[in-house]
Amino acid sequence: MGSRATGGVGLIMVETTAVTSIGRITPGDLGLWDDAQIEPLARIVRFVRQQGAVVGIQLAHAGRKASSNVPLLGGSPLTPEQGAWTIYSCTKLNWI
């Protein structure tokens, strides 16, 4: 992101970012569910702003795709031995 900001890009979007630890697709996903995650991201935002760019973030919840291995390792569902977590998703929406 820093190289894009110094290169003159005006808007930089941060990848899909999980809002809860169980809402991640993989253990390698970026997240914002713990206060310890704020400062590392804030450092990036400060640098990008100094370069004259703006940062956006895509917040997400993985739903049924959660608890998968990283794509580099096949992307298959994690096993309990690999640290799988309970998946929560909605299969049907009722619209009023």
Secondary structure by P-SEA (a helix, b strand, c coil): caaaaaacccccccccccccccccccccccccccccccaaaaaaaaaaaaacbbbbbbbbbbcccccccccccccccccccccccbbbbbcccccc
